[in-house]
Amino acid sequence: MVVLAVFLQLFILVGALYDTARLCAPDTRREDSRLRRNSKLEQSETRLVARRLHGRIDSVAYRSGMRDLAEGRRPARRRWPG
């Protein structure tokens, strides 16, 4: 019974150390993809602000687009009616 308890404690300790090491170690693949994604979202935000400043979209479409960006999605392109 004592052997089982010691084994489980060691197993938990090794798991905690492994998780800590994974959190502290840099993962370049995730970092690169995150930076690319953020770059695309920033470009979308810049385009959306420019469209609003030049009067191409109204405030409702602007707020909707900004909400999409805040949720991590690129805003849908809305066309002029007609």
Phi, psi and omega per residue, in radians:
M1 nan -0.704 3.129
V2 -1.163 -0.664 3.139
V3 -1.099 -0.724 3.126
L4 -1.132 -0.724 3.129
A5 -1.134 -0.738 3.118
V6 -1.140 -0.729 3.123
F7 -1.074 -0.781 3.129
L8 -1.136 -0.695 3.108
Q9 -1.124 -0.740 3.093
L10 -1.123 -0.689 3.116
F11 -1.080 -0.756 3.105
I12 -1.159 -0.723 3.132
L13 -1.116 -0.766 3.114
V14 -1.116 -0.701 3.098
G15 -1.104 -0.729 3.127
A16 -1.150 -0.728 3.106
L17 -1.139 -0.696 3.124
Y18 -1.109 -0.788 3.117
D19 -1.102 -0.711 3.125
T20 -1.123 -0.744 3.124
A21 -1.125 -0.680 3.119
R22 -1.164 -0.625 3.123
L23 -1.235 -0.615 -3.087
C24 -1.448 -0.480 -3.102
A25 -1.358 2.353 3.112
P26 -1.271 2.454 3.079
D27 -2.034 1.793 -3.009
T28 -1.185 -0.552 -3.141
R29 -1.110 -0.795 3.122
R30 -1.148 -0.688 -3.118
E31 -1.106 -0.777 -3.134
D32 -1.108 -0.784 -3.119
S33 -1.189 -0.602 3.107
R34 -1.172 -0.716 3.126
L35 -1.141 -0.710 3.103
R36 -1.102 -0.741 -3.131
R37 -1.124 -0.768 3.119
N38 -1.115 -0.641 3.123
S39 -1.106 -0.745 3.123
K40 -1.142 -0.689 3.112
L41 -1.166 -0.656 3.103
E42 -1.158 -0.684 3.083
Q43 -1.108 -0.713 3.104
S44 -1.115 -0.700 3.122
E45 -1.117 -0.756 3.126
T46 -1.064 -0.771 3.111
R47 -1.085 -0.722 -3.123
L48 -1.140 -0.753 3.115
V49 -1.123 -0.726 3.125
A50 -1.094 -0.728 3.110
R51 -1.104 -0.669 3.130
R52 -1.211 -0.735 -3.117
L53 -1.160 -0.550 3.141
H54 -1.569 0.096 3.058
G55 1.319 0.362 -3.134
R56 -1.457 -0.352 3.092
I57 -2.314 2.740 3.125
D58 -1.594 3.115 -3.054
S59 -1.181 -0.553 3.136
V60 -1.143 -0.795 3.122
A61 -1.146 -0.647 3.117
Y62 -1.110 -0.834 3.126
R63 -1.096 -0.705 3.122
S64 -1.098 -0.753 3.114
G65 -1.127 -0.723 3.121
M66 -1.165 -0.605 3.084
R67 -1.122 -0.752 3.092
D68 -1.040 -0.767 3.120
L69 -1.108 -0.687 3.135
A70 -1.131 -0.516 3.121
E71 -1.541 0.037 3.066
G72 1.550 0.222 3.108
R73 -1.911 2.612 3.028
R74 -1.355 2.404 -3.099
P75 -1.164 2.535 3.113
A76 -1.248 2.467 3.102
R77 -1.361 2.150 3.129
R78 -1.797 2.337 -3.113
R79 -1.663 2.743 3.065
W80 -1.178 2.439 3.104
P81 -1.208 2.505 3.069
G82 1.776 nan nan
